[in-house]
Amino acid sequence: MTAQVEREFDVIVIGAGAVGENVADRAVQGGLTAVLIEAELVGGECSYWACMPSKALLRPGTALHGAQTVPGAAEAVTRTLDAAAVLKRRDHFTSNWQDDSQVAWVDDAGIELIRGHGWITGIRTVEVAGLDGNSYLLTARHAVVVATGSTPTVPPVAGLSDVDYWTTRDATSAREVPDRLAVLGGGVAGTELAQAFARLGSSVTLVARGALLGAFPEEAAALVAAGLRADGVDLHLHTGTKGVRENDDGSLTVELEDGAEVTADRLLVTTGRHPALEGTGLESVDLGAEDGAELRLSTDSTGLVTGGAGNDVDPWLYAAGDAAGKTMLTHQGKYGARATGDAIAARAKGELSGGAAPWSRYAQTANQHAVPNVVFTDPELANVGRTVRQAEQDGYNVSCVDLPIQVAGSSLHAERYEGWAQLVVDEDRKVLLGATFAGPDVAELLHAATIAIVGEVPLDRLWHAVPAYPTISEVWLKLLEEYGL
């Protein structure tokens, strides 16, 4: 038998991924009650289909290649990966797509969980079609948070809807390695997965309408492109996809706008993502999209949604993570979620009214100044803050300094180490606006740059942050010397 259950909480969070978990946790730590609503696995995309499994697929190939670049180690290792062992390790990092440990964490944190699909029905009200067959009518005393993540954006390619293709979920949870893989999209996901499957044994072709990793500096992206080509990935850049068709033998042929054709056993589409807001009931509070338009939410620095019935008078509706549509990265989503949860608790106690001060615990200020991003290819590409182009567009008086990574630490790290580094400087304040590093294992250089940007550390003070010798971090010294310090 089914039942209709009415419940009341201080905070209702729709979506129990990493972002939703963090919002609810901070609200509970702030003395409020909270409930998470989730129709799939608790822990969300990052835990089961994105960050963790993709990096588990990439890491063995990077480790093997790293050993092959060091004499003495190179002679001791085999030349190919054990694909079955890699997939098994990937399964471990996804907990075999079981969320028992995540559910236990939610319970230990004092957060309630309702499994089901939830949608907003009015101001502070949410209905849930429970997976247990029950209907839940929920009321929030203080806040409803939309933390539903994002979903793949499928390009309008002729024939694509008629064939069976992979999204990133299918690729990261694959049970076998296809002989031939075609990848549409030259962004982070497409680039990472192209290299992962190439090193697992697939013959990979990557097609991108623009440049590979076009959001990053060209010099850094070029090193990644060279790494993919060295692994046998065939790159078709600056060309669109004209159509896709299935062949008699079950394979797929991808026809490119430059006249080339690519035949593959699997097609992976990685052409971006957009907020997963469909079915969340936002139209019930005057936040529906125009006909044919994609629904997007606007939020302030605390995650409070701009507009919506009653929200300007008595704030109650928030969006966090990918659903807010700003920075679609797990770490940045969790950062924003912590600010949102703290802001909700503070407003409930009367400790916060109006907007939040920049760089306070309630504001997601780093989203405007210091978003770190790592492409976990081999070589890695790590970036934080603004590129030169972005800084110029934002009106800064900007300069930059860049050079190859050629220090004692890089020479010891690998034979024929190739890397590149750049600092972007605000000439008026003499502080960093951005930094980019490309090369093997440069991701660990990134947090120092993030701290320098967030802390607005003057360059003449940064000069006194002496890098240990012999490490790759010595590139910081070389960059500052090149700048003129």
KOLLUMGU-559552 format. One line per 5 residues: their letters; for each residue x, y, z of C-alpha. Coordinates in nm, 4 decimals, always signed. Layout:
KOLLUMGU-559552
a) X Y Z | ... .
end
This chain:
KOLLUMGU-559552
mtaqv) +0.0000 +0.0000 +0.0000 | +0.1124 +0.3562 -0.0659 | +0.0801 +0.6495 +0.1696 | +0.0953 +1.0264 +0.1573 | +0.3428 +1.1491 +0.4168 .
erefd) +0.3645 +1.5113 +0.5299 | +0.6931 +1.6283 +0.6846 | +0.8552 +1.9587 +0.7800 | +1.2262 +2.0412 +0.7870 | +1.4328 +2.3563 +0.8165 .
vivig) +1.6111 +2.2847 +0.4886 | +1.5141 +2.0665 +0.1936 | +1.7923 +1.9781 -0.0510 | +1.6956 +1.8287 -0.3868 | +1.9950 +1.6227 -0.4970 .
agavg) +2.2292 +1.4172 -0.2780 | +2.5505 +1.4457 -0.4745 | +2.8646 +1.5897 -0.3192 | +2.7184 +1.9409 -0.3403 | +2.3846 +1.8542 -0.1819 .
envad) +2.5595 +1.6593 +0.0926 | +2.7754 +1.9593 +0.1789 | +2.4845 +2.2042 +0.1869 | +2.2870 +1.9773 +0.4180 | +2.5878 +1.9062 +0.6389 .
ravqg) +2.6668 +2.2747 +0.6933 | +2.3016 +2.3501 +0.7638 | +2.2904 +2.0745 +1.0266 | +2.6175 +2.1936 +1.1776 | +2.4505 +2.5336 +1.2001 .
gltav) +2.1736 +2.3882 +1.4156 | +1.9069 +2.3246 +1.1506 | +1.7298 +2.0096 +1.0374 | +1.7826 +1.8963 +0.6796 | +1.6612 +1.6329 +0.4379 .
lieae) +1.8250 +1.5113 +0.1159 | +1.6139 +1.3924 -0.1766 | +1.7814 +1.1611 -0.4265 | +1.6454 +0.9345 -0.6986 | +1.9815 +0.7757 -0.7864 .
lvgge) +2.2971 +0.7005 -0.5866 | +2.3819 +0.9104 -0.2832 | +2.7157 +1.0730 -0.3611 | +2.6179 +1.1743 -0.7113 | +2.7967 +1.2030 -1.0427 .
csywa) +3.1465 +1.2633 -0.9105 | +3.1587 +0.9494 -0.6982 | +3.0223 +0.7035 -0.9512 | +3.0434 +0.8370 -1.3076 | +3.2802 +1.1341 -1.3244 .
cmpsk) +3.5769 +1.2408 -1.1100 | +3.6595 +0.9177 -0.9311 | +3.6135 +0.6565 -1.2054 | +3.7710 +0.8729 -1.4771 | +4.0807 +0.9359 -1.2681 .
allrp) +4.0957 +0.5668 -1.1774 | +4.1016 +0.4899 -1.5496 | +4.3736 +0.7482 -1.6133 | +4.6116 +0.6905 -1.3242 | +4.7503 +0.3451 -1.4218 .
gtalh) +4.8539 +0.4708 -1.7643 | +5.0205 +0.7761 -1.6139 | +5.2057 +0.5637 -1.3589 | +5.3253 +0.3224 -1.6268 | +5.4389 +0.6009 -1.8583 .
gaqtv) +5.6119 +0.7741 -1.5676 | +5.8154 +0.4628 -1.4949 | +5.9006 +0.4285 -1.8622 | +6.0559 +0.7770 -1.8644 | +6.3100 +0.7004 -1.5887 .
pgaae) +6.6136 +0.4846 -1.6788 | +6.6410 +0.1937 -1.4416 | +6.2675 +0.1823 -1.3878 | +6.1963 +0.1624 -1.7611 | +6.3818 -0.1656 -1.7912 .
avtrt) +6.1794 -0.3172 -1.5083 | +5.8247 -0.2571 -1.6309 | +5.6029 -0.4141 -1.8922 | +5.4933 -0.2053 -2.1882 | +5.1159 -0.2436 -2.1728 .
ldaaa) +4.8404 -0.2017 -1.9171 | +4.6313 -0.4870 -1.7828 | +4.2918 -0.3507 -1.8877 | +4.0961 -0.5955 -1.6717 | +4.2934 -0.4931 -1.3629 .
vlkrr) +4.2396 -0.1250 -1.4399 | +3.8632 -0.1746 -1.4693 | +3.8600 -0.3741 -1.1475 | +4.0404 -0.0928 -0.9641 | +3.7931 +0.1538 -1.1147 .
dhfts) +3.5098 -0.0582 -0.9734 | +3.6701 -0.0321 -0.6290 | +3.6759 +0.3472 -0.6433 | +3.3063 +0.3567 -0.7344 | +3.2242 +0.1118 -0.4531 .
nwqdd) +3.0845 -0.1091 -0.7309 | +2.8115 +0.1533 -0.7762 | +2.6744 +0.0869 -0.4291 | +2.6101 +0.3844 -0.2026 | +2.5948 +0.2114 +0.1362 .
sqvaw) +2.8894 +0.4050 +0.2798 | +2.7499 +0.7363 +0.1583 | +2.4100 +0.6595 +0.3105 | +2.5824 +0.5719 +0.6384 | +2.7636 +0.9079 +0.6302 .
vddag) +2.4355 +1.0936 +0.5756 | +2.2833 +0.9162 +0.8741 | +2.5886 +0.9812 +1.0947 | +2.5764 +1.3497 +0.9989 | +2.2212 +1.3771 +1.1300 .
ielir) +2.0685 +1.4334 +0.7874 | +1.7518 +1.2579 +0.6744 | +1.7329 +1.0915 +0.3329 | +1.4298 +1.0323 +0.1140 | +1.4918 +0.8284 -0.1988 .
ghgwi) +1.2795 +0.9519 -0.4844 | +1.2244 +1.2242 -0.7404 | +1.1497 +1.5621 -0.5855 | +1.0114 +1.8798 -0.7372 | +0.9075 +2.2207 -0.6100 .
tgirt) +0.5311 +2.2762 -0.5918 | +0.5245 +2.6258 -0.4401 | +0.6983 +2.8579 -0.1973 | +0.8921 +2.6342 +0.0474 | +0.7044 +2.3218 -0.0600 .
vevag) +0.8405 +2.0116 -0.2307 | +0.6702 +1.6908 -0.3367 | +0.8591 +1.3633 -0.3655 | +0.7567 +1.0543 -0.5567 | +0.9310 +0.8091 -0.3279 .
ldgns) +1.1024 +0.5012 -0.4635 | +0.9225 +0.3180 -0.1833 | +0.5908 +0.4006 -0.3495 | +0.4934 +0.6675 -0.1004 | +0.4271 +1.0323 -0.1802 .
yllta) +0.6004 +1.2865 +0.0433 | +0.4698 +1.6406 +0.0876 | +0.7516 +1.8430 +0.2411 | +0.7613 +2.1957 +0.3794 | +1.0785 +2.3933 +0.4469 .
rhavv) +1.0838 +2.6393 +0.7364 | +1.3826 +2.8242 +0.5928 | +1.5185 +2.7028 +0.2576 | +1.4853 +2.4786 -0.0439 | +1.8103 +2.4110 -0.2277 .
vatgs) +1.8281 +2.2865 -0.5871 | +2.1429 +2.0745 -0.6142 | +2.0481 +1.8522 -0.9057 | +2.3807 +1.8696 -1.0890 | +2.4146 +1.8778 -1.4654 .
tptvp) +2.3366 +1.6623 -1.7651 | +2.5122 +1.6113 -2.1010 | +2.4444 +1.8539 -2.3828 | +2.3850 +1.6553 -2.7018 | +2.4794 +1.8335 -3.0254 .
pvagl) +2.2368 +1.8532 -3.3205 | +2.4235 +1.6029 -3.5366 | +2.2301 +1.4295 -3.8118 | +2.1623 +1.0657 -3.7276 | +2.2962 +1.0859 -3.3717 .
sdvdy) +1.9567 +1.0253 -3.2125 | +1.9188 +0.7079 -3.4225 | +2.2316 +0.5323 -3.2957 | +2.3502 +0.3942 -2.9644 | +2.6250 +0.6233 -2.8319 .
wttrd) +2.8129 +0.6686 -2.5080 | +2.7945 +0.9666 -2.2759 | +3.0633 +1.0127 -2.0127 | +2.8622 +0.7912 -1.7764 | +2.8819 +0.5010 -2.0182 .
atsar) +3.2535 +0.5505 -2.0749 | +3.3515 +0.5717 -1.7102 | +3.1435 +0.2645 -1.6229 | +3.2384 +0.0609 -1.9315 | +3.2784 -0.3141 -1.8790 .
evpdr) +3.5082 -0.3619 -2.1781 | +3.7519 -0.1638 -2.3913 | +3.6289 -0.1088 -2.7495 | +3.8701 -0.1802 -3.0332 | +3.7863 +0.1521 -3.1958 .
lavlg) +3.6527 +0.4575 -3.0136 | +3.5463 +0.7892 -3.1648 | +3.5199 +1.0867 -2.9300 | +3.3201 +1.3989 -3.0121 | +3.4425 +1.6960 -2.8116 .
ggvag) +3.7828 +1.8403 -2.7280 | +3.7117 +1.9649 -2.3776 | +3.8384 +1.8213 -2.0507 | +3.6188 +1.5083 -2.0428 | +3.6768 +1.4169 -2.4063 .
telaq) +4.0514 +1.4707 -2.3813 | +4.0912 +1.2712 -2.0605 | +3.8798 +0.9774 -2.1749 | +4.0423 +0.9688 -2.5186 | +4.3820 +0.9180 -2.3578 .
afarl) +4.2517 +0.6743 -2.0966 | +4.1027 +0.4420 -2.3577 | +4.3988 +0.4787 -2.5928 | +4.6264 +0.3551 -2.3164 | +4.3844 +0.0730 -2.2379 .
gssvt) +4.4149 -0.0499 -2.5970 | +4.1518 +0.1330 -2.8045 | +4.2273 +0.2908 -3.1372 | +4.0962 +0.6409 -3.0615 | +3.9923 +0.9272 -3.2868 .
lvarg) +3.8984 +1.2603 -3.1312 | +3.6940 +1.5187 -3.3222 | +3.6561 +1.8777 -3.2023 | +3.4857 +2.1726 -3.3643 | +3.7525 +2.4040 -3.2215 .
allga) +4.0952 +2.3606 -3.0684 | +4.1815 +2.0924 -2.8175 | +4.1236 +2.2357 -2.4686 | +4.0517 +2.5730 -2.6237 | +3.9785 +2.7427 -2.2900 .
fpeea) +4.3429 +2.7051 -2.1852 | +4.6581 +2.8803 -2.3120 | +4.7666 +2.7392 -2.6486 | +5.1174 +2.6465 -2.5328 | +4.9794 +2.4314 -2.2516 .
aalva) +4.7127 +2.2659 -2.4675 | +4.9744 +2.1889 -2.7331 | +5.1704 +1.9770 -2.4859 | +4.8578 +1.7765 -2.4057 | +4.7839 +1.7329 -2.7772 .
aglra) +5.1370 +1.6014 -2.8289 | +5.0838 +1.3581 -2.5438 | +4.7645 +1.2256 -2.7002 | +4.9287 +1.1876 -3.0403 | +5.2155 +0.9976 -2.8794 .
dgvdl) +4.9554 +0.7529 -2.7482 | +4.8165 +0.7067 -3.0980 | +4.5109 +0.9311 -3.0684 | +4.4113 +1.0670 -3.4094 | +4.3089 +1.4317 -3.3631 .
hlhtg) +4.0660 +1.6010 -3.6015 | +4.0529 +1.9598 -3.4760 | +3.8688 +2.2669 -3.6037 | +3.6142 +2.0532 -3.7847 | +3.2516 +1.9772 -3.7094 .
tkgvr) +3.0581 +1.6535 -3.7273 | +2.8230 +1.6338 -4.0230 | +2.6443 +1.3092 -3.9443 | +2.6504 +0.9634 -3.7867 | +2.5214 +0.6358 -3.9250 .
enddg) +2.5181 +0.2733 -3.8154 | +2.6757 +0.0162 -4.0455 | +2.5552 -0.3355 -4.1220 | +2.8132 -0.4877 -3.8870 | +2.6990 -0.2700 -3.5944 .
sltve) +2.9875 -0.0259 -3.6163 | +2.9327 +0.3482 -3.6537 | +3.0635 +0.5861 -3.9164 | +3.1126 +0.9518 -3.8264 | +3.1164 +1.1886 -4.1231 .
ledga) +3.3141 +1.5080 -4.0660 | +3.2598 +1.8461 -4.2228 | +3.6098 +1.8382 -4.3701 | +3.5117 +1.5333 -4.5757 | +3.6852 +1.2689 -4.3630 .
evtad) +3.5036 +0.9657 -4.2223 | +3.5766 +0.7822 -3.8990 | +3.4549 +0.4285 -3.8309 | +3.4341 +0.3134 -3.4711 | +3.2828 +0.0429 -3.2548 .
rllvt) +3.1775 +0.2997 -2.9960 | +3.1013 +0.6702 -3.0156 | +3.1560 +0.8862 -2.7066 | +2.9819 +1.2258 -2.7041 | +3.1426 +1.4798 -2.4696 .
tgrhp) +3.0211 +1.8142 -2.6023 | +2.9460 +1.9889 -2.2762 | +2.6930 +1.9858 -1.9950 | +2.4102 +2.2073 -1.8743 | +2.2227 +2.2401 -1.5426 .
alegt) +1.9814 +1.9529 -1.4786 | +1.6768 +2.1658 -1.3984 | +1.4111 +1.9866 -1.6007 | +1.1449 +1.8358 -1.3774 | +1.2400 +2.0402 -1.0704 .
glesv) +0.9120 +2.2345 -1.0719 | +1.0708 +2.5789 -1.0919 | +0.7863 +2.6979 -1.3129 | +0.5591 +2.6710 -1.0072 | +0.7496 +2.9610 -0.8501 .
dlgae) +0.7700 +3.1768 -1.1638 | +1.1100 +3.0523 -1.2811 | +1.0113 +2.8658 -1.5944 | +1.2050 +2.9090 -1.9193 | +1.0756 +3.0828 -2.2278 .
dgael) +0.9468 +2.8525 -2.5029 | +1.2407 +2.6723 -2.6597 | +1.4933 +2.8314 -2.4251 | +1.7135 +2.6469 -2.1795 | +1.6286 +2.7207 -1.8172 .
rlstd) +1.9112 +2.8890 -1.6293 | +1.9162 +3.0229 -1.2762 | +2.0883 +3.3360 -1.1527 | +2.2264 +3.3394 -0.7992 | +2.4065 +3.5785 -0.5681 .
stglv) +2.7323 +3.4964 -0.3909 | +2.5504 +3.2918 -0.1227 | +2.3650 +3.0773 -0.3758 | +2.0348 +3.2628 -0.3260 | +1.8339 +3.2501 -0.6495 .
tggag) +1.7535 +3.5838 -0.8083 | +1.3789 +3.6096 -0.8671 | +1.1185 +3.3456 -0.8003 | +0.7946 +3.3784 -0.6075 | +0.8550 +3.5259 -0.2641 .
ndvdp) +1.2316 +3.4995 -0.2843 | +1.3045 +3.8711 -0.2947 | +1.0841 +3.9387 +0.0080 | +1.1710 +3.6418 +0.2305 | +1.4672 +3.4456 +0.0885 .
wlyaa) +1.4024 +3.0722 +0.0655 | +1.5193 +2.9338 -0.2727 | +1.8850 +2.8523 -0.3394 | +2.0821 +2.6707 -0.6095 | +2.4218 +2.5090 -0.5624 .
gdaag) +2.6860 +2.3381 -0.7732 | +2.6256 +2.2607 -1.1385 | +2.2556 +2.3424 -1.0995 | +2.3522 +2.7044 -1.0379 | +2.5231 +2.7016 -1.3774 .
ktmlt) +2.8380 +2.8911 -1.2863 | +3.1428 +2.6720 -1.2312 | +3.0855 +2.3045 -1.3087 | +3.3652 +2.1505 -1.1038 | +3.3148 +1.9252 -0.8030 .
hqgky) +3.5609 +2.1018 -0.5751 | +3.4157 +2.4416 -0.6576 | +3.0636 +2.3080 -0.6134 | +3.1500 +2.1791 -0.2672 | +3.3106 +2.5131 -0.1815 .
garat) +2.9947 +2.6952 -0.2867 | +2.7791 +2.4435 -0.1023 | +2.9582 +2.5117 +0.2234 | +2.8996 +2.8852 +0.1799 | +2.5321 +2.8276 +0.0972 .
gdaia) +2.4727 +2.5988 +0.3934 | +2.6401 +2.8465 +0.6285 | +2.4421 +3.1365 +0.4804 | +2.1113 +2.9540 +0.5239 | +2.1908 +2.8778 +0.8879 .
arakg) +2.3038 +3.2360 +0.9512 | +1.9901 +3.3843 +0.7955 | +1.7746 +3.1476 +0.9983 | +1.9387 +3.2796 +1.3160 | +1.9175 +3.6416 +1.2071 .
elsgg) +2.2968 +3.6651 +1.1826 | +2.2955 +3.7505 +0.8120 | +2.0657 +3.9835 +0.6249 | +2.1008 +4.1010 +0.2684 | +2.4095 +4.0018 +0.0733 .
aapws) +2.7311 +3.8571 +0.2099 | +3.0626 +4.0391 +0.2326 | +3.3242 +3.9239 -0.0224 | +3.5594 +3.6564 +0.1104 | +3.3345 +3.5915 +0.4112 .
ryaqt) +3.2334 +3.2357 +0.4972 | +2.8957 +3.2991 +0.3333 | +3.0241 +3.4209 -0.0048 | +3.1541 +3.2223 -0.3009 | +3.4016 +3.4951 -0.3928 .
anqha) +3.6650 +3.2568 -0.5267 | +3.4307 +3.1734 -0.8150 | +3.5143 +3.5149 -0.9607 | +3.8883 +3.5120 -0.8961 | +4.0508 +3.1771 -0.8286 .
vpnvv) +3.8881 +2.8671 -0.9757 | +4.1441 +2.5834 -0.9938 | +4.1097 +2.3283 -1.2720 | +4.3211 +2.0240 -1.3559 | +4.3146 +1.8185 -1.6734 .
ftdpe) +4.4409 +1.4786 -1.5579 | +4.5965 +1.3791 -1.8862 | +4.9631 +1.2894 -1.9277 | +5.1078 +1.5505 -1.9349 | +4.8789 +1.7254 -1.6898 .
lanvg) +4.7400 +2.0747 -1.7409 | +4.6660 +2.2812 -1.4305 | +4.5194 +2.6303 -1.4279 | +4.3793 +2.8732 -1.1716 | +4.2406 +3.2232 -1.2007 .
rtvrq) +4.2377 +3.4268 -1.5187 | +4.4206 +3.3661 -1.8420 | +4.5771 +3.6672 -2.0140 | +4.2769 +3.6989 -2.2437 | +4.0281 +3.6790 -1.9570 .
aeqdg) +4.2208 +3.9356 -1.7533 | +4.2270 +4.1777 -2.0451 | +3.8553 +4.1290 -2.1037 | +3.7926 +4.2044 -1.7354 | +3.9758 +4.5356 -1.7684 .
ynvsc) +4.2970 +4.4626 -1.5802 | +4.6322 +4.6217 -1.6650 | +4.7918 +4.2843 -1.7246 | +5.1260 +4.1340 -1.8116 | +5.2434 +3.7762 -1.8216 .
vdlpi) +5.5594 +3.5760 -1.7932 | +5.5979 +3.2254 -1.9293 | +5.8768 +2.9768 -1.9907 | +5.9458 +2.6054 -2.0345 | +5.9732 +2.4023 -1.7143 .
qvags) +6.3444 +2.3265 -1.7126 | +6.4738 +2.2912 -1.3586 | +6.6764 +2.0308 -1.1726 | +6.3613 +1.8759 -1.0306 | +6.2048 +1.8229 -1.3724 .
slhae) +6.5266 +1.6672 -1.5074 | +6.5298 +1.4212 -1.2189 | +6.1583 +1.3532 -1.2570 | +6.1801 +1.2180 -1.6112 | +6.4087 +1.1949 -1.9105 .
ryegw) +6.3279 +1.4629 -2.1679 | +6.0741 +1.6274 -1.9361 | +5.8615 +1.8783 -2.1279 | +5.6596 +2.1387 -1.9457 | +5.5416 +2.4981 -1.9622 .
aqlvv) +5.4404 +2.7541 -1.7022 | +5.2819 +3.0992 -1.7057 | +5.1967 +3.3636 -1.4479 | +4.9427 +3.6395 -1.5188 | +5.0132 +3.9600 -1.3272 .
dedrk) +4.7988 +4.2577 -1.2308 | +5.0497 +4.5382 -1.2956 | +4.8588 +4.7931 -1.0900 | +4.8637 +4.5885 -0.7691 | +5.1622 +4.3621 -0.8483 .
vllga) +4.9734 +4.0468 -0.7551 | +4.8876 +3.7297 -0.9460 | +4.5650 +3.7036 -1.1408 | +4.6260 +3.3564 -1.2826 | +4.8692 +3.0725 -1.3334 .
tfagp) +4.8968 +2.7780 -1.5713 | +5.1256 +2.4771 -1.5579 | +5.1558 +2.1966 -1.8126 | +5.3741 +1.8900 -1.7789 | +5.3984 +1.5572 -1.5969 .
dvael) +5.2669 +1.5783 -1.2405 | +5.2218 +1.9571 -1.2339 | +4.8829 +1.9378 -1.0612 | +5.0584 +1.9521 -0.7250 | +5.2011 +2.2940 -0.8165 .
lhaat) +4.8556 +2.4422 -0.8448 | +4.7533 +2.4972 -0.4853 | +5.0451 +2.7320 -0.4212 | +4.9172 +2.9478 -0.7078 | +4.5617 +2.9315 -0.5737 .
iaivg) +4.6785 +3.0522 -0.2326 | +4.8807 +3.3336 -0.3899 | +4.5794 +3.4553 -0.5882 | +4.3233 +3.4236 -0.3076 | +4.5609 +3.5844 -0.0587 .
evpld) +4.6612 +3.8569 -0.3067 | +5.0228 +3.7954 -0.2115 | +5.2417 +4.0776 -0.3469 | +5.5054 +3.9534 -0.5885 | +5.7879 +4.1015 -0.3826 .
rlwha) +5.6642 +3.8952 -0.0856 | +5.6093 +3.5866 -0.3001 | +5.9782 +3.6143 -0.3890 | +6.0528 +3.5071 -0.0303 | +5.8576 +3.1806 -0.0683 .
vpayp) +6.1651 +2.9732 -0.1457 | +6.1001 +2.6472 -0.3351 | +6.2770 +2.3367 -0.2082 | +6.5611 +2.2011 -0.4212 | +6.5496 +1.9905 -0.6335 .
tisev) +6.1748 +1.9988 -0.6969 | +5.9671 +2.1004 -0.9972 | +5.8384 +2.3859 -0.7785 | +6.1649 +2.5637 -0.8525 | +5.9874 +2.6837 -1.1661 .
wlkll) +5.8278 +2.9449 -0.9368 | +6.1724 +3.0941 -0.8791 | +6.2477 +3.0905 -1.2507 | +5.9184 +3.2627 -1.3314 | +5.9737 +3.5384 -1.0770 .
eeygl) +6.3291 +3.5902 -1.2000 | +6.1980 +3.6106 -1.5559 | +5.9488 +3.8721 -1.4375 | +6.2351 +4.0788 -1.3008 | +6.2467 +4.0154 -0.9286 .
end
